Amino acid sequence: MSRHHLAKATAGLLLTAGLAACSSSSSPSSGPTSSSSASGSTSSGLAALRAKIAHYMLAPSWVSPGPSINPASLSGKKILVIPTSSAIPFCSDISAEMASVAKQFGVTVTQYANQGEPSQWVAGVDQALSTHQNLVDLTCGLNPATLGPQISQLKSAGIDVVSAHAYDPSQRPFPGLSAVVYAQYKLAGELEADWAILQTGGRGNVLVVSDEGDVSTPPLLAEIRLQFTQYCPSCVVSYVYIPIPDWATKIQPAVAGKISSDPKLNFIIPLYDGMVPYVVPAIVSAGATGRIHVGSFNATPSVVKMMQSGSTVTFDVGEDFPWLSRAILDQDFRVLLHTAPGASESAPVRIFTKQNASDAGNPPSFEKGYGNAANINFAILWKG
């Protein structure tokens, strides 16, 4: 048996054992209603989900985004990153990693700090214009359509605009962008739902905590709904929608209210794990630890740490962080070099559960858990 197939087989065995343990600990004595019965998911359907989860628990393999380039000639160029919200660790750390990598080529990357307010994004564009940036990255789910007039201003001033980590490959980007770096939002939503179905043994009573207005949210939600329809039509699924600026004040009371009103709730999917620090305290305060589990997306180190040391967070799917930061830079470099941007540049994902969360480090970090494919191969790709 090859190393690759042995790894897949081992992951499948670990996953089966882990799910068995989770299932035994997450089945309350007052079980779900008949509408949430195991009949909602067939054994073959659950087996297909287990195989998919096992596959994505493996470290990603390298796929080149395009021909080699030489960014050395870009020394002195300036890139301003405007994220949806720099208060979200995943977003701010992408900018920091980009700045560290770009520095070796003499390219300056600066993040425009904001709290997710549209007026702040406009102010970021104003800063890009006044400081004569060469390129602006709209990152981490920021919807370019909310800045249509400002994008026109930037383009008129000769400043390129790249949308990074906002669109799923299935979506049509806003016109006028210089390039796009996609994110696997549909896949993330698919895997979040799959895990919830498996963890609850096809008897899920699930709360999905979503944001509002983020361009990345529709494909996530659509795929979650599709997976439950296909694999667990009898699962009970409810939704709450909270905009990013209100996460810190409104998520915990909303979740607490749902737990109080629905004693059969057994799983929560916060779409993005920046929500998890506000979800878990509501579970703990309600005395629902061990009954309600959590699975999310982004693999933020503090959330992976919760998984390593606790029992409430059982799943987090993350994008290869070193790959993602370099994929954004790769697309930026191609635009600034006036070469054709990659048509489908994105970063792959990896699932973290109790079985492999230690791969993310102790303490966990964004840079660990994905192997070295991105670090090694982007360095080769950028030698021109």
C-alpha positions in Angstrom: 0.0 0.0 0.0 1.4 3.5 -0.9 2.1 6.1 1.7 -0.8 8.2 0.3 -3.3 5.4 0.5 -2.1 4.3 3.9 -2.6 7.9 5.1 -6.1 7.9 3.7 -6.9 4.6 5.3 -5.5 5.7 8.7 -7.4 8.9 8.6 -10.6 6.9 7.9 -10.0 4.6 10.8 -9.3 7.6 13.1 -12.3 9.4 11.9 -14.6 6.4 12.5 -13.2 6.0 16.0 -13.5 9.7 16.8 -17.1 9.9 15.5 -18.0 6.9 17.6 -16.7 8.6 20.7 -18.4 11.9 19.9 -21.7 10.2 19.1 -21.7 8.4 22.5 -21.0 11.7 24.3 -23.4 13.8 22.4 -26.6 11.8 22.6 -28.7 13.4 25.4 -31.2 11.2 27.3 -34.0 13.4 26.1 -33.3 12.6 22.4 -34.4 14.5 19.4 -38.0 14.4 18.2 -39.1 12.0 15.6 -38.5 14.6 12.9 -34.8 14.3 13.7 -34.6 10.6 13.8 -31.7 8.5 12.3 -34.0 7.7 9.4 -33.1 11.1 8.0 -29.7 9.8 6.9 -29.0 6.4 5.2 -26.0 4.3 6.3 -24.6 4.7 2.7 -25.0 8.4 2.9 -23.2 8.6 6.2 -20.4 6.4 4.9 -20.0 8.8 1.9 -19.7 11.7 4.3 -17.1 9.9 6.4 -15.0 9.2 3.4 -15.2 12.9 2.3 -14.2 14.1 5.8 -11.3 11.6 5.9 -10.0 12.9 2.6 -10.0 16.5 3.7 -8.2 15.7 7.0 -5.0 15.1 4.9 -2.5 17.9 4.2 -3.0 19.6 0.8 -0.8 18.7 -2.2 0.7 21.4 -4.5 -1.1 22.7 -7.6 0.7 25.5 -9.4 -1.4 28.6 -10.1 0.4 29.5 -13.3 3.7 30.1 -15.0 6.8 31.2 -13.1 7.3 34.9 -12.4 10.0 37.1 -11.0 8.8 39.7 -8.5 12.3 41.1 -7.9 11.6 44.0 -10.3 8.6 45.2 -8.1 10.9 46.6 -5.4 9.4 49.9 -4.1 5.8 49.0 -5.0 3.1 49.5 -2.3 0.0 47.4 -1.6 -2.8 48.4 0.8 -4.9 45.6 2.2 -8.5 46.5 3.2 -10.1 43.5 5.0 -13.7 43.1 5.9 -12.7 43.6 9.5 -9.2 43.6 11.0 -10.8 42.7 14.3 -11.2 39.2 13.0 -7.8 37.4 13.7 -7.9 35.4 10.4 -8.2 38.6 8.4 -5.5 40.6 10.2 -3.1 37.7 10.2 -3.4 37.3 6.4 -2.2 40.9 6.0 0.7 40.4 8.4 1.8 37.2 6.6 1.6 38.9 3.2 3.7 41.8 4.5 6.4 39.5 5.8 6.6 37.5 2.6 6.5 40.6 0.3 9.3 42.3 2.2 11.9 40.0 0.7 11.0 41.6 -2.7 11.1 45.2 -1.5 7.3 45.4 -1.7 5.5 47.1 1.1 2.2 45.7 2.3 0.1 47.7 4.7 -3.2 46.8 6.3 -6.0 49.4 6.7 -7.4 48.6 10.2 -11.2 48.7 10.5 -14.1 47.3 12.5 -16.2 46.2 9.5 -18.1 49.4 8.9 -18.6 50.4 5.2 -17.6 54.0 6.0 -14.2 52.7 7.2 -13.7 50.8 3.9 -14.3 54.1 2.0 -11.8 55.8 4.2 -9.3 53.0 3.4 -9.7 53.7 -0.3 -9.2 57.4 0.4 -5.9 56.5 2.1 -4.9 54.4 -0.9 -5.4 57.4 -3.1 -3.6 59.9 -0.9 -0.6 57.6 -0.3 -0.3 56.7 -4.0 -0.5 52.9 -3.5 0.1 50.7 -6.5 -2.5 48.1 -5.7 -5.4 47.6 -3.3 -6.5 44.2 -2.0 -10.1 43.9 -0.8 -9.8 40.9 1.4 -11.5 38.4 3.7 -15.0 38.6 2.3 -15.2 42.3 1.7 -17.8 42.7 -1.1 -16.4 44.8 -3.9 -19.9 45.8 -5.0 -20.2 47.9 -1.8 -17.3 50.0 -3.1 -18.2 50.4 -6.8 -17.6 54.2 -7.1 -14.4 53.9 -5.1 -13.1 51.1 -7.3 -13.7 53.4 -10.3 -11.7 56.1 -8.5 -8.8 53.8 -7.9 -8.7 52.6 -11.4 -8.8 56.1 -12.8 -5.8 56.9 -10.6 -3.9 54.0 -12.0 -4.3 51.8 -8.9 -5.1 48.2 -9.5 -7.8 46.5 -7.4 -7.7 42.8 -6.5 -10.5 41.0 -4.7 -9.1 38.3 -2.5 -11.0 35.8 -0.5 -14.4 37.2 -1.1 -15.8 35.1 -4.0 -16.4 31.4 -4.3 -15.4 30.0 -7.7 -19.1 29.6 -8.5 -19.8 33.4 -8.2 -19.4 36.1 -10.8 -17.0 38.8 -9.6 -17.8 42.5 -9.6 -16.7 44.0 -13.0 -13.7 46.2 -13.2 -11.4 44.2 -10.9 -7.8 43.6 -11.9 -7.9 40.0 -10.6 -9.6 37.7 -8.1 -8.3 35.2 -5.6 -11.1 32.8 -4.8 -12.0 31.0 -1.6 -13.6 27.6 -1.2 -16.7 28.8 0.5 -19.1 26.2 -0.9 -16.8 23.5 0.1 -16.4 24.9 3.6 -20.2 25.0 4.0 -20.5 21.5 2.6 -18.0 20.2 5.1 -19.5 22.1 8.1 -22.9 20.5 7.4 -21.4 17.1 6.7 -19.6 17.1 10.1 -22.8 18.2 11.9 -24.7 15.3 10.3 -22.1 12.8 11.2 -21.5 14.1 14.8 -25.2 13.9 15.5 -25.6 10.5 13.9 -28.1 11.9 11.4 -30.3 13.2 14.2 -29.2 16.8 14.2 -31.0 19.7 15.8 -28.7 22.4 14.4 -28.4 26.2 14.8 -26.5 28.0 12.0 -25.1 31.4 13.1 -24.6 33.6 10.0 -23.6 37.1 9.2 -25.4 39.5 6.9 -24.3 41.2 3.8 -21.0 39.4 3.2 -20.6 38.3 -0.4 -19.0 35.1 0.8 -22.0 34.1 2.9 -24.6 33.0 0.2 -22.5 30.1 -1.2 -21.7 28.9 2.4 -25.4 28.9 3.4 -26.6 27.5 0.1 -24.3 24.5 0.4 -25.2 23.9 4.1 -28.9 23.8 3.1 -28.1 21.5 0.2 -26.2 19.0 2.3 -28.9 18.8 5.0 -31.6 18.4 2.2 -29.6 15.6 0.6 -28.1 13.7 3.5 -30.3 14.6 6.5 -33.7 15.9 5.4 -35.2 15.1 8.9 -32.5 17.1 10.7 -33.9 20.3 12.3 -32.0 23.3 11.1 -32.5 26.9 12.2 -30.7 30.2 11.4 -29.8 33.4 13.1 -28.2 36.4 11.2 -25.9 38.9 12.9 -23.8 41.5 11.0 -20.0 41.5 11.7 -19.9 44.7 13.8 -22.5 43.2 16.2 -20.8 39.8 16.7 -19.2 40.8 20.1 -22.5 42.0 21.5 -25.3 40.0 19.9 -24.1 36.5 19.2 -23.9 35.2 22.7 -27.4 36.4 23.8 -28.9 35.1 20.5 -27.3 31.7 21.1 -28.3 31.7 24.7 -31.8 32.4 23.8 -31.9 29.6 21.3 -30.5 27.1 23.8 -33.0 28.2 26.4 -36.0 27.8 24.0 -34.9 24.6 22.4 -33.6 21.9 24.9 -33.1 19.4 22.1 -30.5 21.6 20.3 -27.3 19.5 19.8 -25.1 21.2 17.3 -24.1 24.8 16.4 -22.5 25.9 13.1 -21.0 29.4 13.4 -20.2 30.0 9.7 -16.9 31.6 10.6 -14.9 30.7 13.7 -14.4 34.4 14.6 -17.9 33.8 16.0 -16.9 30.8 18.2 -15.6 32.9 21.2 -19.1 34.3 21.5 -20.9 30.9 21.0 -19.0 28.7 23.4 -19.7 30.9 26.5 -23.4 30.7 25.8 -23.2 26.9 25.8 -21.1 26.8 29.0 -23.5 29.2 30.8 -26.5 27.1 29.9 -24.9 24.0 31.3 -25.0 22.4 27.8 -21.4 21.3 27.6 -21.3 17.8 26.3 -24.7 18.1 24.8 -24.1 20.8 22.2 -21.0 20.7 20.0 -19.6 23.2 17.6 -18.0 23.1 14.1 -16.8 26.0 12.1 -14.5 27.4 9.4 -11.2 29.2 9.3 -9.1 27.2 11.8 -8.1 30.3 13.9 -5.4 29.2 16.4 -7.4 30.2 19.5 -10.4 28.1 18.3 -8.2 25.1 17.4 -6.8 25.4 20.9 -10.3 25.1 22.3 -10.6 21.9 20.3 -7.3 20.6 21.6 -8.1 21.3 25.3 -11.9 21.1 25.5 -14.8 19.0 24.3 -17.3 21.6 22.8 -15.5 22.5 19.6 -15.0 19.3 17.6 -14.4 20.5 14.0 -12.8 23.4 12.2 -12.0 23.5 8.5 -9.2 25.9 7.6 -7.6 27.1 4.4 -3.9 26.5 4.0 -2.8 29.8 5.5 0.7 30.0 4.1 -0.8 29.1 0.7 -3.6 31.7 0.9 -1.3 34.6 1.8 1.1 33.7 -1.0 -1.7 33.1 -3.4 -3.0 36.7 -2.8 0.6 38.0 -3.3 1.1 35.8 -6.4 -2.0 37.4 -8.0 -0.9 40.9 -6.9 2.6 40.3 -8.4 1.2 39.1 -11.7 -1.1 42.2 -11.9 1.8 44.5 -11.1 4.1 42.8 -13.6 1.4 43.2 -16.3 1.2 39.4 -16.8 -2.0 37.4 -17.1 -3.4 36.7 -13.6 -4.3 33.2 -12.6 -7.8 32.3 -13.7 -8.7 30.2 -10.6 -6.2 31.1 -7.9 -7.2 29.9 -4.4 -5.9 27.9 -1.5 -6.9 24.4 -0.6 -8.6 23.4 2.7 -7.8 21.0 5.5 -10.2 19.7 8.3 -9.0 19.7 11.9 -10.7 17.5 14.5 -9.5 16.1 17.8 -7.7 13.4 15.8 -5.3 15.8 14.0 -5.6 19.1 15.8 -2.1 18.6 17.2 -0.7 19.1 13.7 -1.6 22.8 14.0 1.0 23.1 16.8 1.1 23.6 20.5 0.2 26.3 20.8 -1.6 26.3 17.5 -0.7 28.8 14.7 -2.1 29.7 11.3 1.2 28.7 9.8 1.2 25.1 11.0 -0.9 22.1 10.1 -0.8 22.3 6.3 2.7 20.9 5.4 5.3 22.8 3.5 4.0 22.6 -0.1 3.1 26.4 -0.3 6.3 27.7 1.3 8.6 25.5 -0.9 6.7 25.8 -4.2 5.8 29.5 -4.2 9.5 30.2 -3.6 10.4 28.2 -6.7 7.6 29.8 -8.7 8.8 33.3 -7.9 12.4 32.7 -9.2 11.2 33.6 -12.7 
